[in-house]
């Protein structure tokens, strides 16, 4: 092999390696947890809205802890028309028997970048009335009248919703967290869920906290975790080649063409 052929061989190998790196398969699983930040690993999630049974006009999204950026996923265009302590209707489906499409989808597909840390958030759509709460429990801060703790739950499937009482039963003030009258959703732990490619999990948010707890009455207040429900499915993201990769492809094609032409010339000469 002469020096020119060696150069062509090295260039072709380097290009193929670069292409392989650029098109490396995304991570096949991602772990959603309330105990820590969500570690980005290149996974892409696609979100689907399920329901919202809270009184507030809210929005949910993703907080990039590393960069400080917020990305909205779904936003409600109104609050519940059912006020007070009554069971809140499912906003966006039926409210007083009238269909009102009031859920705005903003970012329904999101890639969790490698080496970045994330947390989901639930906040007021108008940035007023209710504080922002996070799926990472340590990010939640108490107010002068409410103590916040675990505000989100993650599940690797939707089976917890088979008990449909979450649509109707609200955790009432001074009822213990272990009250058997609560829904399966309210009673489940939901601290961790690992989703592999193609799996659909559930994210459930609670917008309220423990109101004015005392040592004699450490009960909860409206801890039903049905204020915002949406699905998350791990999907494949289409890889887009970097400019350097495109340049490498051009170099590789040129090298192959030059090598082919040279062999053809040598064959004709012989």
SULBELJO-V606774 format. One record per pair of residues at least 6 apart in sequence whose C-alpha atoms are under 6 Angstrom apart, sorted by the first residue. I is the first residue (numbers start at 0). J is the second residue. Records with the same first field share a line. If there is no record, write none. Layout:
# SULBELJO-V606774
I->J + J
This chain:
# SULBELJO-V606774
7->254
11->251
14->247
25->41 + 42
26->41 + 42
27->195 + 196
28->194 + 195
29->193 + 194
30->192 + 193
31->37 + 191 + 192
32->190 + 191
33->134 + 135 + 136 + 190
35->135
36->116 + 117 + 118
37->116 + 117
38->116
39->111 + 112 + 113 + 114 + 115 + 116
40->112 + 113
41->111 + 112 + 113
42->110 + 111
43->109 + 110 + 233 + 234
44->108 + 109 + 231 + 232 + 233 + 234
45->107 + 108 + 231 + 232
46->107 + 230 + 231
47->229 + 230
48->229
49->228 + 229
50->89 + 228
51->89 + 90 + 226 + 227
52->87 + 88 + 89 + 225 + 226
53->226
54->78 + 79
55->78
56->75 + 77 + 78 + 123 + 124
57->75 + 122 + 123 + 124
58->73 + 74 + 75 + 121 + 122 + 123 + 124
59->71 + 72 + 73 + 120 + 121
60->70 + 71 + 72 + 119 + 120
61->69 + 70 + 118 + 119 + 120
62->68 + 69 + 117 + 118 + 119
63->117
64->116 + 117
65->115 + 116
72->105 + 106 + 107
73->103 + 104 + 105
74->102 + 103
75->101 + 102
76->101
81->87
88->94
91->99 + 100 + 101 + 102
92->98
118->134 + 135
119->133 + 134
120->132 + 133
121->131 + 132
122->131
123->129
132->139
134->150 + 151
136->148 + 149
141->147
144->210 + 211
145->208 + 209 + 210 + 211
146->208 + 209
147->208
150->204 + 205
151->203 + 204
152->189 + 190 + 202 + 203
153->189 + 190 + 191 + 192 + 201 + 202
154->189 + 192 + 200 + 201
155->192 + 200
156->199 + 200
157->201
159->184
164->182
165->182
169->223
170->221 + 222 + 223
171->220 + 221
172->220
173->218 + 219
175->218
185->223 + 224
196->233 + 234
197->233
198->232 + 233
199->231 + 232
200->230 + 231
201->230
202->228 + 229
203->224 + 227 + 228
204->224 + 226 + 227
205->224 + 226
209->219 + 220
210->220
